[in-house]
């Protein structure tokens, strides 16, 4: 079975507004020739996000999540100088990381009920002490909280580990992506003391957690 790799690019927008970023994104990453080139090399999906609005502001952070099934194609695409230059027009600073599905970690995908069209993305990134210990702690809390999370509006949970080159030591860094259709339910889940206590057992350092939504306007995605 083909492995689906996740490329996350999180950073700070170079343009002064999200609307200006949208125009640049669509004429660079979203240009038909560039989309065709990425897809031909194994880019299955390209999605963009901004932080969930807080007190009327989104901030200037930006997140891209791409799914690839060809790591060589991914490397070839981003080694292109034009692609790097175009990325610099979107991001003032960025942190691109390739993640591989975490073997043996419980993941799930549920359909959205009819009419539940909001999509809120919760991500967490954190160091772990060992894959084995993290897997045990992760699976214990996910198995225990899955039904409650679903009732609160959770659609999916995916778990990843940072990809390292062959022969290199394990990066021991964890990344999870949750998709929700109910922001209030998501807040209840992430503030649930039992849920928080379970996930804290996984981490060897302070986790970085954030919540994202699709930006307004017509963005080229696939």
N, C-alpha and C positions, 0 to 999 in steps of 0.2 A: 504494500500500500504506500502511495506517495505521501511524503511528509509535507505538511503545510507549515511553512515558516512565517513568523510574524515580524515585520519590520515596524518599529515604532520610531518616529522622529518627533521629539518634543522640544520646543524652544520658544524663543521670543520673536514676535513678528518684526520684520524690518519696516514695512509700511506703517504709516501713522494710524490707519483705520483698517478695520476688518474688510470694509468694502473695497478699499484699495488693494488689500491682499487678495481678495477674490479675483479682481481683474488680472493681477499678475499671475496668480495660480492658474487661471483658466487659459492664459496665453502661453504658459510655459509647461507645467506638468499636465495641463488639460488640453494642450494642442493635439489635434488628431494624430499627427505624425509621432509625437512623443508617447501618446497613449498606445498606439499600435506597436511602437518599439518595445515599450515595457511589457505589454501583453505577449509579444512574441518571445520574450525572454523568460516568461514564467510569472508575471505579475497578475494574480487572479482577481485582486480586489484592492481598491484605493478609496479610503474614506478620510474625511477631514473633520476636525472638531475644535471648538473653542470652549473655554471654561464655562460652566453653568453660571448664568447671570446671578450676581450678588449685589444687592442694593443698587440695581440699575446698571451695573457695569460688568463687562466680560473680562476686562484686563487685556493684556497684550500677549498672552501665551497662546500657543497653537500646537495642535497634535495631529499627526498623520499616522494612520494605521493601515499598512499594506499587508496582504497575504501573498506569499510567493511559494511556488512548488519547485523552484529551480535555484538553489543558492549560487551556482556558478553564473546563471543569468543575472541574478540580483547584483553580484559583484561586478559583472561586466557593465551593467547599466549605470551603476553609480560611480564607476571608474571614469566614465565619460566626462571630459572637462566641461562640456556645455551643460550637462545635467547638474554638475556642481555649481556652476555659475548661476544657473537658474534657481537652484536652491538658496543661494546667497541673496537673491532678490526677494525671496519670501521670508527667510529667517535672518534676523540679526545675529542670533546664536542658536545652535541646535545640537542635539544629542541623539544621533542615530544609533539604534541598537537592534541586532537581529536576535530573535528568541525562537527556541524550539519547544514544541509541546513537552510538558513535564511528564515523563513516563510513569505510569502508575498512579498519578494524581486524579482524583475524581473530577470529571467535568460533565456538563450536561447542557442540552439545548431544548427549550420548550417553545411551542408556537405562541404567538400573541393572540389573545382573544379578539374577536371582531370589534373594530372601533377603537382599539387601544393602540393609537398610532404614534404616541410619543416614544422617543428613543433617548435614553440617558445612559451614558457610559461611565461606569466606575472603574478606576484602575488603581492598583497598588503595586509598589515596587519596593523590594527590601532585600537586604543580605540575609543569608541563612547559614547556619553552622554546618549542616550536612544535608544532602538530598534525602537520605533515609529518615532522619529526624523530622525534617520539614514535611515529607510525604505523610508520615504517621499523624502529625499534628493537623495537617491540612485535611486529610481524609476524615479524621474524627469529627472536626467541626463542620465540614461541608455535609457529611452524611446526617449529622444531627440537625442542621439548620436549613437544609434544602427545602423541605416542605413549607416551613414558615416563610422563607424567602420568596418562594413561588406565590404564596397567597398574598404577599406584599407587592407583587408585580415584577418579580425577577424572571427574565426570559432565558438567560444563559450565564454560565460561568466557565471560563477557560483559564488554564494554568500553564505557565511557561517557565523555562529556565534559560538563562543567557547562553547563546551559542558561543562556543570557543573553538579556535582552530585546532585541527588534529595535532595531538602531541602536547597540547597546552593543558595546564591544570584546570580543574573545574572552576568556573567563575563564581559559583555559589551565590547567585543572584536570582531572585524570584520575581515574576511579573504575572499579575492576574487581571483579566478583563471581564467585567460583568455588564450585561445589557439589561436595562429596566424599561418598563413602560409607565411606571408610577414613581414620580420623584418623592412623594410623601412616604410611600412604602419603603423606598430605598433608604431614606433618612432614618426611618424606624429600625431597619435592619442594621445599618452601619453604626447606630447608637445603642444597639442592644448589648447590655453588659456581658451576657453569656457569649455572644458572637465575638465581641472584641477580645475577651479573655482567651477564647480558643485560638484566634489567629495570632495573638501576641506570643503564644508559645512557639510559633513557627520561626520567628525572626531573631537574628543575631544582632540587630541594630534597629535604629529608628526607621519605620516604614515611611515611604512617601505615598500619600493617597490623594487622589483628585477626582473631580466629577466633571464630565464633558457633555456637550450637546452639539448638534449640527448647527453651523452658523446660518444665519438668514441669507437668502439670495440663492442664485443658481450657480452651484459649484459643480465642476466636472468630476464625477465619481464613477466607479464601475465595480 
